[in-house]
Amino acid sequence: MWTAVWWGIGVLLVVIGYFALRELAMWIRAAVLWYWKVDETVALLADIRDELRALNARQARESGNGRVTQLRVSDSDGRFEPY
């Protein structure tokens, strides 16, 4: 009888261990994906910044007055528009 109890406890511990390790793996995966997403977002924002600087420099050079274009987000569709 005690053998069956110990087998039951062993199976229960294995199942609990499996679910605990699975949850830990999912948490680690979520943390890694979150970090990569932040890294990609930072890189994307840096690319946008560099493109806007190049655009502003070109427009200032072409206009001759040194005015820098400022962009705002359109209320209707979220696109960037000049002021």
HTML snippet that shows the backbone in 3Dmol.js (N, CA, C, O; Angstrom):
<script src="https://3Dmol.org/build/3Dmol-min.js"></script>
<div id="view" style="width:600px;height:400px;position:relative"></div>
<script>
const pdb = `
ATOM      1  N   MET A   1       0.812  -1.193   0.000  1.00  0.00           N
ATOM      2  CA  MET A   1       0.000   0.000   0.000  1.00  0.00           C
ATOM      3  C   MET A   1       0.860   1.264   0.000  1.00  0.00           C
ATOM      4  O   MET A   1       0.581   2.208  -0.739  1.00  0.00           O
ATOM      5  N   TRP A   2       1.911   1.279   0.835  1.00  0.00           N
ATOM      6  CA  TRP A   2       2.767   2.463   0.888  1.00  0.00           C
ATOM      7  C   TRP A   2       3.498   2.693  -0.430  1.00  0.00           C
ATOM      8  O   TRP A   2       3.823   3.827  -0.781  1.00  0.00           O
ATOM      9  N   THR A   3       3.748   1.624  -1.142  1.00  0.00           N
ATOM     10  CA  THR A   3       4.412   1.764  -2.438  1.00  0.00           C
ATOM     11  C   THR A   3       3.531   2.559  -3.394  1.00  0.00           C
ATOM     12  O   THR A   3       4.026   3.419  -4.122  1.00  0.00           O
ATOM     13  N   ALA A   4       2.241   2.282  -3.399  1.00  0.00           N
ATOM     14  CA  ALA A   4       1.318   3.009  -4.270  1.00  0.00           C
ATOM     15  C   ALA A   4       1.245   4.483  -3.868  1.00  0.00           C
ATOM     16  O   ALA A   4       1.165   5.358  -4.730  1.00  0.00           O
ATOM     17  N   VAL A   5       1.271   4.755  -2.571  1.00  0.00           N
ATOM     18  CA  VAL A   5       1.239   6.138  -2.094  1.00  0.00           C
ATOM     19  C   VAL A   5       2.492   6.880  -2.560  1.00  0.00           C
ATOM     20  O   VAL A   5       2.414   8.012  -3.038  1.00  0.00           O
ATOM     21  N   TRP A   6       3.652   6.225  -2.412  1.00  0.00           N
ATOM     22  CA  TRP A   6       4.905   6.866  -2.838  1.00  0.00           C
ATOM     23  C   TRP A   6       4.934   7.069  -4.351  1.00  0.00           C
ATOM     24  O   TRP A   6       5.445   8.081  -4.829  1.00  0.00           O
ATOM     25  N   TRP A   7       4.396   6.126  -5.099  1.00  0.00           N
ATOM     26  CA  TRP A   7       4.299   6.293  -6.556  1.00  0.00           C
ATOM     27  C   TRP A   7       3.392   7.480  -6.890  1.00  0.00           C
ATOM     28  O   TRP A   7       3.701   8.279  -7.775  1.00  0.00           O
ATOM     29  N   GLY A   8       2.300   7.582  -6.191  1.00  0.00           N
ATOM     30  CA  GLY A   8       1.379   8.703  -6.412  1.00  0.00           C
ATOM     31  C   GLY A   8       2.034  10.043  -6.093  1.00  0.00           C
ATOM     32  O   GLY A   8       1.898  11.007  -6.846  1.00  0.00           O
ATOM     33  N   ILE A   9       2.752  10.092  -4.961  1.00  0.00           N
ATOM     34  CA  ILE A   9       3.461  11.322  -4.594  1.00  0.00           C
ATOM     35  C   ILE A   9       4.532  11.644  -5.633  1.00  0.00           C
ATOM     36  O   ILE A   9       4.714  12.805  -6.001  1.00  0.00           O
ATOM     37  N   GLY A  10       5.237  10.624  -6.103  1.00  0.00           N
ATOM     38  CA  GLY A  10       6.271  10.830  -7.126  1.00  0.00           C
ATOM     39  C   GLY A  10       5.690  11.372  -8.421  1.00  0.00           C
ATOM     40  O   GLY A  10       6.237  12.302  -9.014  1.00  0.00           O
ATOM     41  N   VAL A  11       4.578  10.788  -8.861  1.00  0.00           N
ATOM     42  CA  VAL A  11       3.927  11.260 -10.087  1.00  0.00           C
ATOM     43  C   VAL A  11       3.440  12.693  -9.896  1.00  0.00           C
ATOM     44  O   VAL A  11       3.589  13.524 -10.792  1.00  0.00           O
ATOM     45  N   LEU A  12       2.864  12.984  -8.743  1.00  0.00           N
ATOM     46  CA  LEU A  12       2.393  14.333  -8.456  1.00  0.00           C
ATOM     47  C   LEU A  12       3.544  15.342  -8.473  1.00  0.00           C
ATOM     48  O   LEU A  12       3.398  16.438  -9.014  1.00  0.00           O
ATOM     49  N   LEU A  13       4.683  14.976  -7.885  1.00  0.00           N
ATOM     50  CA  LEU A  13       5.841  15.866  -7.895  1.00  0.00           C
ATOM     51  C   LEU A  13       6.383  16.078  -9.305  1.00  0.00           C
ATOM     52  O   LEU A  13       6.800  17.184  -9.649  1.00  0.00           O
ATOM     53  N   VAL A  14       6.379  15.035 -10.116  1.00  0.00           N
ATOM     54  CA  VAL A  14       6.844  15.165 -11.500  1.00  0.00           C
ATOM     55  C   VAL A  14       5.921  16.100 -12.275  1.00  0.00           C
ATOM     56  O   VAL A  14       6.392  16.951 -13.029  1.00  0.00           O
ATOM     57  N   VAL A  15       4.621  15.949 -12.095  1.00  0.00           N
ATOM     58  CA  VAL A  15       3.663  16.812 -12.796  1.00  0.00           C
ATOM     59  C   VAL A  15       3.823  18.261 -12.345  1.00  0.00           C
ATOM     60  O   VAL A  15       3.838  19.168 -13.177  1.00  0.00           O
ATOM     61  N   ILE A  16       3.942  18.485 -11.046  1.00  0.00           N
ATOM     62  CA  ILE A  16       4.133  19.845 -10.529  1.00  0.00           C
ATOM     63  C   ILE A  16       5.450  20.424 -11.043  1.00  0.00           C
ATOM     64  O   ILE A  16       5.502  21.589 -11.435  1.00  0.00           O
ATOM     65  N   GLY A  17       6.506  19.623 -11.043  1.00  0.00           N
ATOM     66  CA  GLY A  17       7.796  20.077 -11.572  1.00  0.00           C
ATOM     67  C   GLY A  17       7.718  20.424 -13.045  1.00  0.00           C
ATOM     68  O   GLY A  17       8.298  21.417 -13.486  1.00  0.00           O
ATOM     69  N   TYR A  18       6.998  19.605 -13.811  1.00  0.00           N
ATOM     70  CA  TYR A  18       6.837  19.870 -15.242  1.00  0.00           C
ATOM     71  C   TYR A  18       6.149  21.214 -15.471  1.00  0.00           C
ATOM     72  O   TYR A  18       6.613  22.025 -16.272  1.00  0.00           O
ATOM     73  N   PHE A  19       5.047  21.445 -14.770  1.00  0.00           N
ATOM     74  CA  PHE A  19       4.323  22.702 -14.950  1.00  0.00           C
ATOM     75  C   PHE A  19       5.130  23.901 -14.447  1.00  0.00           C
ATOM     76  O   PHE A  19       5.066  24.980 -15.035  1.00  0.00           O
ATOM     77  N   ALA A  20       5.886  23.718 -13.364  1.00  0.00           N
ATOM     78  CA  ALA A  20       6.716  24.815 -12.858  1.00  0.00           C
ATOM     79  C   ALA A  20       7.817  25.159 -13.858  1.00  0.00           C
ATOM     80  O   ALA A  20       8.064  26.337 -14.117  1.00  0.00           O
ATOM     81  N   LEU A  21       8.475  24.161 -14.418  1.00  0.00           N
ATOM     82  CA  LEU A  21       9.519  24.415 -15.412  1.00  0.00           C
ATOM     83  C   LEU A  21       8.938  25.018 -16.688  1.00  0.00           C
ATOM     84  O   LEU A  21       9.551  25.885 -17.309  1.00  0.00           O
ATOM     85  N   ARG A  22       7.759  24.554 -17.070  1.00  0.00           N
ATOM     86  CA  ARG A  22       7.112  25.111 -18.256  1.00  0.00           C
ATOM     87  C   ARG A  22       6.775  26.583 -18.048  1.00  0.00           C
ATOM     88  O   ARG A  22       6.979  27.402 -18.944  1.00  0.00           O
ATOM     89  N   GLU A  23       6.263  26.919 -16.878  1.00  0.00           N
ATOM     90  CA  GLU A  23       5.942  28.315 -16.567  1.00  0.00           C
ATOM     91  C   GLU A  23       7.210  29.167 -16.538  1.00  0.00           C
ATOM     92  O   GLU A  23       7.213  30.293 -17.037  1.00  0.00           O
ATOM     93  N   LEU A  24       8.283  28.639 -15.958  1.00  0.00           N
ATOM     94  CA  LEU A  24       9.552  29.361 -15.933  1.00  0.00           C
ATOM     95  C   LEU A  24      10.071  29.593 -17.348  1.00  0.00           C
ATOM     96  O   LEU A  24      10.550  30.683 -17.659  1.00  0.00           O
ATOM     97  N   ALA A  25       9.983  28.583 -18.205  1.00  0.00           N
ATOM     98  CA  ALA A  25      10.431  28.722 -19.591  1.00  0.00           C
ATOM     99  C   ALA A  25       9.596  29.762 -20.333  1.00  0.00           C
ATOM    100  O   ALA A  25      10.139  30.540 -21.118  1.00  0.00           O
ATOM    101  N   MET A  26       8.293  29.788 -20.098  1.00  0.00           N
ATOM    102  CA  MET A  26       7.440  30.783 -20.758  1.00  0.00           C
ATOM    103  C   MET A  26       7.770  32.186 -20.258  1.00  0.00           C
ATOM    104  O   MET A  26       7.725  33.141 -21.033  1.00  0.00           O
ATOM    105  N   TRP A  27       8.101  32.325 -18.976  1.00  0.00           N
ATOM    106  CA  TRP A  27       8.466  33.622 -18.420  1.00  0.00           C
ATOM    107  C   TRP A  27       9.779  34.114 -19.022  1.00  0.00           C
ATOM    108  O   TRP A  27       9.902  35.283 -19.388  1.00  0.00           O
ATOM    109  N   ILE A  28      10.756  33.215 -19.123  1.00  0.00           N
ATOM    110  CA  ILE A  28      12.042  33.575 -19.732  1.00  0.00           C
ATOM    111  C   ILE A  28      11.838  33.955 -21.194  1.00  0.00           C
ATOM    112  O   ILE A  28      12.431  34.924 -21.671  1.00  0.00           O
ATOM    113  N   ARG A  29      11.009  33.205 -21.906  1.00  0.00           N
ATOM    114  CA  ARG A  29      10.731  33.511 -23.316  1.00  0.00           C
ATOM    115  C   ARG A  29      10.091  34.891 -23.451  1.00  0.00           C
ATOM    116  O   ARG A  29      10.461  35.666 -24.333  1.00  0.00           O
ATOM    117  N   ALA A  30       9.135  35.194 -22.580  1.00  0.00           N
ATOM    118  CA  ALA A  30       8.478  36.505 -22.626  1.00  0.00           C
ATOM    119  C   ALA A  30       9.476  37.626 -22.339  1.00  0.00           C
ATOM    120  O   ALA A  30       9.425  38.680 -22.971  1.00  0.00           O
ATOM    121  N   ALA A  31      10.380  37.400 -21.389  1.00  0.00           N
ATOM    122  CA  ALA A  31      11.384  38.419 -21.066  1.00  0.00           C
ATOM    123  C   ALA A  31      12.331  38.642 -22.240  1.00  0.00           C
ATOM    124  O   ALA A  31      12.676  39.783 -22.548  1.00  0.00           O
ATOM    125  N   VAL A  32      12.752  37.570 -22.894  1.00  0.00           N
ATOM    126  CA  VAL A  32      13.655  37.696 -24.042  1.00  0.00           C
ATOM    127  C   VAL A  32      12.951  38.404 -25.189  1.00  0.00           C
ATOM    128  O   VAL A  32      13.529  39.292 -25.815  1.00  0.00           O
ATOM    129  N   LEU A  33      11.711  38.023 -25.473  1.00  0.00           N
ATOM    130  CA  LEU A  33      10.977  38.676 -26.553  1.00  0.00           C
ATOM    131  C   LEU A  33      10.728  40.145 -26.243  1.00  0.00           C
ATOM    132  O   LEU A  33      10.784  40.984 -27.142  1.00  0.00           O
ATOM    133  N   TRP A  34      10.455  40.464 -24.990  1.00  0.00           N
ATOM    134  CA  TRP A  34      10.262  41.856 -24.603  1.00  0.00           C
ATOM    135  C   TRP A  34      11.542  42.644 -24.834  1.00  0.00           C
ATOM    136  O   TRP A  34      11.499  43.756 -25.358  1.00  0.00           O
ATOM    137  N   TYR A  35      12.690  42.074 -24.444  1.00  0.00           N
ATOM    138  CA  TYR A  35      13.969  42.766 -24.626  1.00  0.00           C
ATOM    139  C   TYR A  35      14.250  42.992 -26.106  1.00  0.00           C
ATOM    140  O   TYR A  35      14.661  44.085 -26.494  1.00  0.00           O
ATOM    141  N   TRP A  36      14.034  41.977 -26.934  1.00  0.00           N
ATOM    142  CA  TRP A  36      14.280  42.127 -28.368  1.00  0.00           C
ATOM    143  C   TRP A  36      13.351  43.170 -28.967  1.00  0.00           C
ATOM    144  O   TRP A  36      13.759  43.941 -29.835  1.00  0.00           O
ATOM    145  N   LYS A  37      12.108  43.197 -28.510  1.00  0.00           N
ATOM    146  CA  LYS A  37      11.158  44.176 -29.036  1.00  0.00           C
ATOM    147  C   LYS A  37      11.607  45.588 -28.678  1.00  0.00           C
ATOM    148  O   LYS A  37      11.533  46.493 -29.509  1.00  0.00           O
ATOM    149  N   VAL A  38      12.070  45.780 -27.449  1.00  0.00           N
ATOM    150  CA  VAL A  38      12.562  47.092 -27.040  1.00  0.00           C
ATOM    151  C   VAL A  38      13.768  47.476 -27.887  1.00  0.00           C
ATOM    152  O   VAL A  38      13.875  48.616 -28.340  1.00  0.00           O
ATOM    153  N   ASP A  39      14.677  46.525 -28.103  1.00  0.00           N
ATOM    154  CA  ASP A  39      15.872  46.787 -28.895  1.00  0.00           C
ATOM    155  C   ASP A  39      15.499  47.169 -30.326  1.00  0.00           C
ATOM    156  O   ASP A  39      16.073  48.099 -30.891  1.00  0.00           O
ATOM    157  N   GLU A  40      14.539  46.453 -30.911  1.00  0.00           N
ATOM    158  CA  GLU A  40      14.098  46.771 -32.268  1.00  0.00           C
ATOM    159  C   GLU A  40      13.410  48.133 -32.319  1.00  0.00           C
ATOM    160  O   GLU A  40      13.582  48.877 -33.284  1.00  0.00           O
ATOM    161  N   THR A  41      12.640  48.460 -31.298  1.00  0.00           N
ATOM    162  CA  THR A  41      11.953  49.749 -31.255  1.00  0.00           C
ATOM    163  C   THR A  41      12.961  50.888 -31.153  1.00  0.00           C
ATOM    164  O   THR A  41      12.815  51.913 -31.820  1.00  0.00           O
ATOM    165  N   VAL A  42      13.983  50.708 -30.318  1.00  0.00           N
ATOM    166  CA  VAL A  42      15.013  51.735 -30.186  1.00  0.00           C
ATOM    167  C   VAL A  42      15.742  51.920 -31.511  1.00  0.00           C
ATOM    168  O   VAL A  42      16.017  53.048 -31.919  1.00  0.00           O
ATOM    169  N   ALA A  43      16.055  50.819 -32.181  1.00  0.00           N
ATOM    170  CA  ALA A  43      16.729  50.908 -33.481  1.00  0.00           C
ATOM    171  C   ALA A  43      15.836  51.596 -34.509  1.00  0.00           C
ATOM    172  O   ALA A  43      16.311  52.410 -35.302  1.00  0.00           O
ATOM    173  N   LEU A  44      14.547  51.273 -34.498  1.00  0.00           N
ATOM    174  CA  LEU A  44      13.614  51.905 -35.431  1.00  0.00           C
ATOM    175  C   LEU A  44      13.516  53.406 -35.173  1.00  0.00           C
ATOM    176  O   LEU A  44      13.522  54.201 -36.113  1.00  0.00           O
ATOM    177  N   LEU A  45      13.426  53.793 -33.907  1.00  0.00           N
ATOM    178  CA  LEU A  45      13.361  55.216 -33.582  1.00  0.00           C
ATOM    179  C   LEU A  45      14.643  55.941 -33.981  1.00  0.00           C
ATOM    180  O   LEU A  45      14.592  57.086 -34.431  1.00  0.00           O
ATOM    181  N   ALA A  46      15.788  55.288 -33.820  1.00  0.00           N
ATOM    182  CA  ALA A  46      17.053  55.895 -34.246  1.00  0.00           C
ATOM    183  C   ALA A  46      17.079  56.074 -35.760  1.00  0.00           C
ATOM    184  O   ALA A  46      17.552  57.097 -36.256  1.00  0.00           O
ATOM    185  N   ASP A  47      16.570  55.082 -36.499  1.00  0.00           N
ATOM    186  CA  ASP A  47      16.503  55.207 -37.961  1.00  0.00           C
ATOM    187  C   ASP A  47      15.590  56.362 -38.373  1.00  0.00           C
ATOM    188  O   ASP A  47      15.929  57.137 -39.268  1.00  0.00           O
ATOM    189  N   ILE A  48      14.437  56.476 -37.721  1.00  0.00           N
ATOM    190  CA  ILE A  48      13.505  57.567 -38.033  1.00  0.00           C
ATOM    191  C   ILE A  48      14.160  58.911 -37.730  1.00  0.00           C
ATOM    192  O   ILE A  48      14.049  59.851 -38.517  1.00  0.00           O
ATOM    193  N   ARG A  49      14.841  59.000 -36.589  1.00  0.00           N
ATOM    194  CA  ARG A  49      15.531  60.242 -36.225  1.00  0.00           C
ATOM    195  C   ARG A  49      16.571  60.619 -37.274  1.00  0.00           C
ATOM    196  O   ARG A  49      16.653  61.776 -37.686  1.00  0.00           O
ATOM    197  N   ASP A  50      17.367  59.638 -37.705  1.00  0.00           N
ATOM    198  CA  ASP A  50      18.401  59.919 -38.703  1.00  0.00           C
ATOM    199  C   ASP A  50      17.795  60.352 -40.034  1.00  0.00           C
ATOM    200  O   ASP A  50      18.310  61.259 -40.688  1.00  0.00           O
ATOM    201  N   GLU A  51      16.699  59.704 -40.435  1.00  0.00           N
ATOM    202  CA  GLU A  51      16.046  60.085 -41.687  1.00  0.00           C
ATOM    203  C   GLU A  51      15.468  61.498 -41.604  1.00  0.00           C
ATOM    204  O   GLU A  51      15.556  62.262 -42.566  1.00  0.00           O
ATOM    205  N   LEU A  52      14.880  61.847 -40.464  1.00  0.00           N
ATOM    206  CA  LEU A  52      14.339  63.198 -40.303  1.00  0.00           C
ATOM    207  C   LEU A  52      15.450  64.244 -40.297  1.00  0.00           C
ATOM    208  O   LEU A  52      15.284  65.329 -40.856  1.00  0.00           O
ATOM    209  N   ARG A  53      16.575  63.925 -39.671  1.00  0.00           N
ATOM    210  CA  ARG A  53      17.701  64.865 -39.683  1.00  0.00           C
ATOM    211  C   ARG A  53      18.206  65.078 -41.105  1.00  0.00           C
ATOM    212  O   ARG A  53      18.492  66.206 -41.506  1.00  0.00           O
ATOM    213  N   ALA A  54      18.315  63.987 -41.870  1.00  0.00           N
ATOM    214  CA  ALA A  54      18.771  64.110 -43.259  1.00  0.00           C
ATOM    215  C   ALA A  54      17.767  64.915 -44.082  1.00  0.00           C
ATOM    216  O   ALA A  54      18.160  65.759 -44.887  1.00  0.00           O
ATOM    217  N   LEU A  55      16.478  64.659 -43.883  1.00  0.00           N
ATOM    218  CA  LEU A  55      15.442  65.405 -44.600  1.00  0.00           C
ATOM    219  C   LEU A  55      15.487  66.885 -44.243  1.00  0.00           C
ATOM    220  O   LEU A  55      15.402  67.741 -45.124  1.00  0.00           O
ATOM    221  N   ASN A  56      15.618  67.185 -42.970  1.00  0.00           N
ATOM    222  CA  ASN A  56      15.681  68.579 -42.535  1.00  0.00           C
ATOM    223  C   ASN A  56      16.918  69.274 -43.092  1.00  0.00           C
ATOM    224  O   ASN A  56      16.842  70.427 -43.517  1.00  0.00           O
ATOM    225  N   ALA A  57      18.049  68.586 -43.093  1.00  0.00           N
ATOM    226  CA  ALA A  57      19.276  69.181 -43.623  1.00  0.00           C
ATOM    227  C   ALA A  57      19.130  69.457 -45.117  1.00  0.00           C
ATOM    228  O   ALA A  57      19.543  70.511 -45.599  1.00  0.00           O
ATOM    229  N   ARG A  58      18.546  68.518 -45.845  1.00  0.00           N
ATOM    230  CA  ARG A  58      18.365  68.707 -47.285  1.00  0.00           C
ATOM    231  C   ARG A  58      17.405  69.863 -47.565  1.00  0.00           C
ATOM    232  O   ARG A  58      17.665  70.688 -48.441  1.00  0.00           O
ATOM    233  N   GLN A  59      16.298  69.923 -46.825  1.00  0.00           N
ATOM    234  CA  GLN A  59      15.333  70.999 -47.042  1.00  0.00           C
ATOM    235  C   GLN A  59      15.923  72.353 -46.668  1.00  0.00           C
ATOM    236  O   GLN A  59      15.666  73.349 -47.346  1.00  0.00           O
ATOM    237  N   ALA A  60      16.703  72.400 -45.605  1.00  0.00           N
ATOM    238  CA  ALA A  60      17.333  73.662 -45.214  1.00  0.00           C
ATOM    239  C   ALA A  60      18.345  74.093 -46.265  1.00  0.00           C
ATOM    240  O   ALA A  60      18.465  75.280 -46.566  1.00  0.00           O
ATOM    241  N   ARG A  61      19.064  73.143 -46.817  1.00  0.00           N
ATOM    242  CA  ARG A  61      20.049  73.444 -47.852  1.00  0.00           C
ATOM    243  C   ARG A  61      19.363  73.944 -49.124  1.00  0.00           C
ATOM    244  O   ARG A  61      19.836  74.882 -49.766  1.00  0.00           O
ATOM    245  N   GLU A  62      18.233  73.302 -49.486  1.00  0.00           N
ATOM    246  CA  GLU A  62      17.529  73.674 -50.712  1.00  0.00           C
ATOM    247  C   GLU A  62      16.795  75.003 -50.579  1.00  0.00           C
ATOM    248  O   GLU A  62      16.733  75.774 -51.537  1.00  0.00           O
ATOM    249  N   SER A  63      16.244  75.275 -49.411  1.00  0.00           N
ATOM    250  CA  SER A  63      15.472  76.509 -49.236  1.00  0.00           C
ATOM    251  C   SER A  63      16.384  77.713 -49.051  1.00  0.00           C
ATOM    252  O   SER A  63      16.010  78.833 -49.400  1.00  0.00           O
ATOM    253  N   GLY A  64      17.552  77.499 -48.517  1.00  0.00           N
ATOM    254  CA  GLY A  64      18.505  78.581 -48.353  1.00  0.00           C
ATOM    255  C   GLY A  64      18.276  79.436 -47.129  1.00  0.00           C
ATOM    256  O   GLY A  64      19.123  80.268 -46.806  1.00  0.00           O
ATOM    257  N   ASN A  65      17.160  79.265 -46.431  1.00  0.00           N
ATOM    258  CA  ASN A  65      16.919  80.111 -45.263  1.00  0.00           C
ATOM    259  C   ASN A  65      17.267  79.410 -43.950  1.00  0.00           C
ATOM    260  O   ASN A  65      17.169  80.019 -42.885  1.00  0.00           O
ATOM    261  N   GLY A  66      17.663  78.169 -44.009  1.00  0.00           N
ATOM    262  CA  GLY A  66      18.059  77.446 -42.803  1.00  0.00           C
ATOM    263  C   GLY A  66      16.904  77.028 -41.921  1.00  0.00           C
ATOM    264  O   GLY A  66      17.124  76.599 -40.789  1.00  0.00           O
ATOM    265  N   ARG A  67      15.683  77.141 -42.405  1.00  0.00           N
ATOM    266  CA  ARG A  67      14.511  76.746 -41.613  1.00  0.00           C
ATOM    267  C   ARG A  67      14.422  75.229 -41.580  1.00  0.00           C
ATOM    268  O   ARG A  67      14.576  74.568 -42.607  1.00  0.00           O
ATOM    269  N   VAL A  68      14.176  74.688 -40.409  1.00  0.00           N
ATOM    270  CA  VAL A  68      14.089  73.247 -40.233  1.00  0.00           C
ATOM    271  C   VAL A  68      12.623  72.840 -40.187  1.00  0.00           C
ATOM    272  O   VAL A  68      11.813  73.454 -39.493  1.00  0.00           O
ATOM    273  N   THR A  69      12.302  71.807 -40.930  1.00  0.00           N
ATOM    274  CA  THR A  69      10.921  71.333 -40.965  1.00  0.00           C
ATOM    275  C   THR A  69      10.566  70.657 -39.645  1.00  0.00           C
ATOM    276  O   THR A  69      11.324  69.824 -39.148  1.00  0.00           O
ATOM    277  N   GLN A  70       9.433  71.008 -39.088  1.00  0.00           N
ATOM    278  CA  GLN A  70       8.929  70.347 -37.897  1.00  0.00           C
ATOM    279  C   GLN A  70       7.715  69.530 -38.301  1.00  0.00           C
ATOM    280  O   GLN A  70       6.881  69.980 -39.087  1.00  0.00           O
ATOM    281  N   LEU A  71       7.626  68.336 -37.761  1.00  0.00           N
ATOM    282  CA  LEU A  71       6.528  67.449 -38.109  1.00  0.00           C
ATOM    283  C   LEU A  71       5.630  67.245 -36.904  1.00  0.00           C
ATOM    284  O   LEU A  71       6.092  67.246 -35.763  1.00  0.00           O
ATOM    285  N   ARG A  72       4.347  67.072 -37.166  1.00  0.00           N
ATOM    286  CA  ARG A  72       3.380  66.751 -36.117  1.00  0.00           C
ATOM    287  C   ARG A  72       2.586  65.540 -36.574  1.00  0.00           C
ATOM    288  O   ARG A  72       2.548  65.221 -37.762  1.00  0.00           O
ATOM    289  N   VAL A  73       1.960  64.876 -35.631  1.00  0.00           N
ATOM    290  CA  VAL A  73       1.145  63.712 -35.949  1.00  0.00           C
ATOM    291  C   VAL A  73      -0.251  64.182 -36.305  1.00  0.00           C
ATOM    292  O   VAL A  73      -0.865  64.953 -35.567  1.00  0.00           O
ATOM    293  N   SER A  74      -0.749  63.716 -37.440  1.00  0.00           N
ATOM    294  CA  SER A  74      -2.094  64.071 -37.867  1.00  0.00           C
ATOM    295  C   SER A  74      -3.111  63.433 -36.929  1.00  0.00           C
ATOM    296  O   SER A  74      -2.943  62.289 -36.507  1.00  0.00           O
ATOM    297  N   ASP A  75      -4.153  64.168 -36.611  1.00  0.00           N
ATOM    298  CA  ASP A  75      -5.183  63.642 -35.710  1.00  0.00           C
ATOM    299  C   ASP A  75      -6.030  62.568 -36.380  1.00  0.00           C
ATOM    300  O   ASP A  75      -6.558  61.682 -35.707  1.00  0.00           O
ATOM    301  N   SER A  76      -6.160  62.641 -37.682  1.00  0.00           N
ATOM    302  CA  SER A  76      -7.091  61.740 -38.357  1.00  0.00           C
ATOM    303  C   SER A  76      -6.523  60.342 -38.563  1.00  0.00           C
ATOM    304  O   SER A  76      -7.209  59.355 -38.300  1.00  0.00           O
ATOM    305  N   ASP A  77      -5.280  60.243 -39.028  1.00  0.00           N
ATOM    306  CA  ASP A  77      -4.779  58.913 -39.370  1.00  0.00           C
ATOM    307  C   ASP A  77      -3.428  58.574 -38.754  1.00  0.00           C
ATOM    308  O   ASP A  77      -2.890  57.503 -39.037  1.00  0.00           O
ATOM    309  N   GLY A  78      -2.864  59.436 -37.931  1.00  0.00           N
ATOM    310  CA  GLY A  78      -1.624  59.135 -37.246  1.00  0.00           C
ATOM    311  C   GLY A  78      -0.373  59.328 -38.080  1.00  0.00           C
ATOM    312  O   GLY A  78       0.712  58.947 -37.640  1.00  0.00           O
ATOM    313  N   ARG A  79      -0.483  59.903 -39.264  1.00  0.00           N
ATOM    314  CA  ARG A  79       0.689  60.148 -40.101  1.00  0.00           C
ATOM    315  C   ARG A  79       1.375  61.440 -39.673  1.00  0.00           C
ATOM    316  O   ARG A  79       0.783  62.295 -39.015  1.00  0.00           O
ATOM    317  N   PHE A  80       2.638  61.554 -40.066  1.00  0.00           N
ATOM    318  CA  PHE A  80       3.380  62.775 -39.789  1.00  0.00           C
ATOM    319  C   PHE A  80       3.129  63.782 -40.900  1.00  0.00           C
ATOM    320  O   PHE A  80       3.202  63.445 -42.081  1.00  0.00           O
ATOM    321  N   GLU A  81       2.835  65.016 -40.517  1.00  0.00           N
ATOM    322  CA  GLU A  81       2.596  66.080 -41.481  1.00  0.00           C
ATOM    323  C   GLU A  81       3.395  67.303 -41.054  1.00  0.00           C
ATOM    324  O   GLU A  81       3.599  67.521 -39.860  1.00  0.00           O
ATOM    325  N   PRO A  82       3.854  68.111 -42.022  1.00  0.00           N
ATOM    326  CA  PRO A  82       4.545  69.347 -41.638  1.00  0.00           C
ATOM    327  C   PRO A  82       3.564  70.345 -41.032  1.00  0.00           C
ATOM    328  O   PRO A  82       2.379  70.341 -41.363  1.00  0.00           O
ATOM    329  N   TYR A  83       4.065  71.197 -40.145  1.00  0.00           N
ATOM    330  CA  TYR A  83       3.227  72.238 -39.547  1.00  0.00           C
ATOM    331  C   TYR A  83       2.791  73.223 -40.596  1.00  0.00           C
ATOM    332  O   TYR A  83       2.076  74.177 -40.288  1.00  0.00           O
TER     333      TYR A  83
END
`;
const viewer = $3Dmol.createViewer("view");
viewer.addModel(pdb, "pdb");
viewer.setStyle({}, {cartoon: {color: "spectrum"}});
viewer.zoomTo();
viewer.render();
</script>
